[in-house]
Amino acid sequence: MPVNSSPTLPQRRSQARRWIIPIGGGLLAAVLAVVGTPHVAWYLRAALAVIAFVYIAGQSAAYLWSSDADQG
């Protein structure tokens, strides 16, 4: 008897919802980096914002990717 391994709609929503925190955290870090450095040239602030977003979102996403999906 085959087991249905495809996720159901509520499981897909919870999987999609768990990526909101890494993206939101990355955006918050980027905004704070830009707001906190008003005296720096815009292109350095933009680079700092990108670095902050990638680092914070990447760390959170890596943690979620390595965790057990059942713990949601």
Backbone hydrogen bonds, N-H to C=O, Kabsch-Sander energy under -0.5 kcal/mol:
donor,donor_aa,acceptor,acceptor_aa,energy
5,S,3,V,-0.8
12,R,8,T,-2.2
13,R,9,L,-2.3
14,S,10,P,-2.2
15,Q,11,Q,-2.2
16,A,12,R,-2.5
17,R,13,R,-2.7
18,R,14,S,-1.4
19,W,16,A,-1.2
20,I,17,R,-1.4
23,I,19,W,-1.6
24,G,20,I,-3.1
25,G,21,I,-2.9
26,G,22,P,-2.1
27,L,23,I,-2.4
28,L,24,G,-2.4
29,A,25,G,-2.4
30,A,26,G,-2.2
31,V,27,L,-2.7
32,L,28,L,-2.6
33,A,29,A,-2.0
34,V,30,A,-1.9
35,V,31,V,-2.9
36,G,32,L,-2.3
37,T,34,V,-0.9
40,V,37,T,-1.2
45,R,41,A,-2.2
46,A,42,W,-2.5
47,A,43,Y,-1.9
48,L,44,L,-2.5
49,A,45,R,-2.4
50,V,46,A,-2.2
51,I,47,A,-2.5
52,A,48,L,-2.6
53,F,49,A,-2.6
54,V,50,V,-2.7
55,Y,51,I,-2.5
56,I,52,A,-2.5
57,A,53,F,-2.4
58,G,54,V,-1.9
59,Q,55,Y,-2.4
60,S,56,I,-2.2
61,A,57,A,-2.6
62,A,58,G,-2.4
63,Y,59,Q,-1.9
64,L,60,S,-2.3
65,W,61,A,-2.7
66,S,62,A,-1.9
67,S,63,Y,-1.0
71,Q,68,D,-1.5
72,G,69,A,-0.9
